[in-house]
Amino acid sequence: MQPIMMRIAMLLVVSALIILTSCQNGGGKQVSSQGWEYVNHTSLDAQMPQPGDYIFFHATMRNQDSVYFDSRSQPESPYLQIPVTPNPQRRISPVEDVLAEVAEGDSVTIFIDLDTVQQPPRGFTNEDVMEYDVKVLEVKNEQEYQAFIEQKRAEQAEKAAVVQARAEGVKTLVDETLEKYKNGTLENLIETPSGLKYVIHEQGNGNKPNTGQAIDVQYYGVLAADGTMFDNSFSRGQAIRFPFNSGRVIKGWDEGLGYLTEGAKATFFIPSELGYGAAGSPPAIPANSELVFYVELEKLY
């Protein structure tokens, strides 16, 4: 079974290039085995891919100087495998066809006549040609590819363990903070005129957010009544991003985050009227629930 990374990478590239017919030769360009025109800007004397090899590359889809897709913006560079046995029933994408004919380190531009495209990508509706720049980063044989996959699996497992440990640490902090809040021993608790209460665990060293400014926030939310966790970002290992004080989140968040500086860590005790009110947010949050949110204002943009 192909790894998820490979399937995603193939989708990014191949789905953009479902071509119905081939192009014609001309202009001194080289032509691939399936008839795709391309220019090899480097023609290096380096390792050539063999059937079964995996080719890692960067790709840019553009209309002359206007770039519409760049794989460098993705967390992983895409890659594809050169089939060991060609399947005559399978349509080969231009990228796959051309990369099978160039060497490791080569940079090529593939020219695709948009008359041959059933549905041109966005931005190319009124154009004649789509240019696809591809840089071959590395060619791996099966053994090298399997070693790469094992390394990725180990890295993902390590990352998952770190994420889990952090989430567990935050849960402990939230449980302890809620217990002190309920028994009246929580120190440095501040109450605002709106009814919001908050405590800052750690001051930040940056600025306070401005209205409309994009911010990244990690959070861990529980019900004040019994400490039931209803949502958190820590177990996902990724903060959420939204414009501050723009009504994208509950009122208690918009107010509370305004008291924090970049890098701060705090817990908000949010009354129902600053949260989800009488409607609640079924099924996780009952009506008229006081909410507790541990938050970290990670970054301002």
N, C-alpha and C positions, 0 to 999 in steps of 0.2 A: 504494500500500500504506500502511495506517495505521501510524504510528510505534508502537513498543513502548509508550511512555509512554501513548499514547491508549488502546491496547487494555487496559492494566492499569487505567487510571482507569475505563474503561467497565465492566470486570469488577467493580471494587469497588462500583460504584453499581447497575448494571443487574442483576447477578446476584442482588442482595439483593431485587430488586423484580419477580420474575416473577409477575404477577398474572393470574388466570384470568378474572375478571369485573370490571365497573366498580361504583363506589359510587353512592349516591343523594344527591341534593341535599337540603340542609336546614341549619337553624341559622344562616342568613344567610351561609353560606360561598359563595365563588365556585366555579364548576365549570368545569373545563377542557373543551376540545373533545372529549376522549375520556371525559369524565365523572368525572374525579378531583376530589374536593373539596380546596380549599386556601384559605388566608387569606393575602392579601398585606398584610404589616405596614407597608409603606412606600409603594407605588404611586407611584414617582418618575416625573417627567416627564423621562425620559432615553432613551438609544438603545435601540430595540427590536430584537431579533434578526430577521434576514431569512433566508429559505431559503439554505442553504449556509454561514451564519455558524457560528462556533465559540463556545460559551459556557463560560467558566471559572467555577468555583464551589467553594464549600465546602458540605459536607453533613453533617448529624448525624442518626443514626437513634436514636430514643429512645421509651421508654414513660413518658410524663409526665416525671418528673425523672430517670429512670434512662437514662443514655446507653450504647448498645451499639455504636455505631460513630461515629467522628468523623474526617472526611477530613483534619483539621488535623494528625493524627498521622502522615500519610503525607508522604514527601519532596516530592511534587509535588501541587498541587491538581488534582483531576480536571477534565476538560472533555469536551464532546460536540459533535457537529455537527448542526445542524438540517438534515434531508434537503432536498435541492433538489427532488426529486420523491418524494412519499409512496409507500411501497410497501404496498399493502393486505394483502399476505401477511405483513408483519412486525409483530409486536406491539410497540407503543410503550410504553416504561416511563413510570410516573407522572412521574418527574423530567424526562425529555425533553419530555413533553407539556406540563407546567406551565411549564417554563423558556421554551418557545417563545412564551409569552403574557405574560411579565413583562419589565421593563426592567433595564438595567445598573444595579447597585447595589441592586436590590430584595431584600428578605428575605421568604421565604414559608415557610409550614408546610403540608405536604401530609398529609392524613389518609387512611389506608388501612385499610379494614375488613378485619380478618384473616379473616373468613368467606370472603373472595374470594381468599385466598392458599392455594395448594395445600399448601405446607409452610412454616409460620411460622418466622422466624429464631429462633435460640436466645434465650431470655429472654422470648419472646412467646407461649409455648404456651397459657397460660391467660388471655390478654388479648383484648380486643375490637378495639382500634385501635392501629395503629402510626403514630407521628408522625415526619415527615421534614422537618427544618428545612434550608432551602437558602438560601445567600447568593450572589447573582450578583456575581462579582468583576469580570468584564470580558467584553465581546463583541468578537470579532475577525472581520473579513471575511477572505476567502481570501488576499488579499495580506498582510495583517497576520499571519495565521496562518503563512504560508510564511516570513515574516521571523522569526517566533518559533521555528520549527523549525530554521532555519539557525543562529540564535543558540545554540540548545540543542546542535546538532551541533558547533559550534565549541567550546562549553564542555566538552562531553564529550571531544572530541579533545585539548583542552588538559589536561584532568584525566588522560586516559590517558597522555599524554606525561610528566606529572609522576610518575605512578605507576611507569611504566617506568623512568624515570631513577633514582628512589629504589631500585627493586629491583636495578638494575644496580650502584648504589653499595654497597648492602648485600652483594651477591655479591662484589664486590672486597674488602670488609672481611673477609668470612668466609674467602675464599681465602687472604688474607694471614695471618689469625689461625691458620688450620689449618696453614699451612706453618711458621710459627714454633713452633707446638705440637709438630709432628713433629720438628723439628730441635733442640728444646730451648732455643729463644731467646725464648720467650714470657714476658714479664715480668709480675710481680704475679699469677701463677697460684696459686690457693688450692685445696687438696685437703681434703675433709671426711672424717670417719671412715667414711662410707658408700662412699667411692670416687668420689663426684662431684667434678669439678674445674671451677672457673669463674674467669673474669677479668671484672672490671667495667671497661668502657670509659668509662663516664660515670656519675657518681653522680646519683641523683635528688634532688629537693628536697622530697619529700613523706614520707608515713609508710610503714611496712612493712604489708603486707596481713595481716588477721586471718582466721582459719579461717572459711570460709563466706562471706566477703566477695566480692562480684562484682568482677572485675577485667577490664581490657582488655589483651590482649597481642598485639604483633606478633612474628612469628617467621620464621626462615629456617633450615631444617634440611637438613643434609648428612650423608653417611656419612663417618666419620673415615678409613676405609680409603682412599678415592680421591676424596673431595670431591664425590661425586655428590649433587646436590640432589634431595630426594624430596618436599618440600612447603615452601610458604612463603605467608605472608599478604600480603607486600608487593606481589606481582604482582597481587593482587586488590584492593589499596587499602583493605583493611578489617581491623582487628584482630579477634581472637576474644574472646568474653566467656564466663567461666565462674566458678563459686565456687572460691575459693582453698582448697587443701589439703583437698579433699573427694573425692578419688579420681576426678575427672573426666579427669585427664590422667596421663601416666606419672609414676612416682615421682620421677624426676630433675627434672621440672618443679616438682612440689609442693615438693620440698626447695629447689631453686635459687631459685625466686621468693621464698621466705621470707627470703632474704638481701638482697633488693633493696628499695629504696624507690621510691615513685611517681616516674616520670620516668627511672629508671635504664635503662642499656643495658649488656648483658653477653653473654658467650658461655659456654654450658655444654658441658662434655665429659662425656657421660653413658655410663657403662659399661652393658653389655648388661643386667645384672641390675636396673638402675634404668630400663631402657627397655622393649624388647619381648622380651627374654630369648631362650630357645632357640627359641621359636615364630617370632620375627620378626614382620613385618607384610607378608606377600607382596602383590604382587610387588616393592614398592619397597624394603623393608627386609629383608635376609637375616637368617637366624638368627644369634644371638650378635653382633650388630653394635653397635659403639660409635658413638654419635651425637653430632653437634655441632649445637647450636642457638644461633644469635644471637637474642636476645630484647630487646624493649623493653617495659617495664612502663608502659604509656601512662597508665592511669587506674584509680583505686580508686573504688568506689561505696559 
